[in-house]
Amino acid sequence: MTRGLRIVLALSLVAGAIGYLFVSAARSRVVYYTVSETLTQLSSLEGRRIRVAGAIDRESVDWRPGEVTLRFNLMEGGLRLPVVYRGLKPDLFDNPGVQAVVEGKLGADGTLTADRLLMQCPSRYERPPDQPPPHPPTEPQPGGGTG
């Protein structure tokens, strides 16, 4: 085999590998939606892989440890999106104030069958709006300066 032919074959293999990576990345791309966006686009999102974030409707939670299945609704305002997740319930799921991010396929019935469930905790460093700061701001001393 000539040197030129080897170079052409090597470059073809590299180009093929790069093309494969681009196609794989394009197929695995998951679009992020809110609950309201998902519900308004049900027909166009059916069967597609999506990611949705929202608050957990605590009254809808149905954890079945024997089946390792967790059913709940994601909510945004008064809207609710049913979710079925097959897998272990995350430790933070039961904490108040956490938000969930689910990733999976949307079914024809409007239920998101999730294979990923992530929890978003509220920041530990933000204080509630009705709580005063821990220390009042310090007033500058009269005469100031480093004296």
Helices and strands as residue ranges (DSSP letters): H 3-27, E 31-34, H 35-40, H 42-45, E 49-64, E 69-76, E 79-86, G 91-94, E 99-106, E 112-120
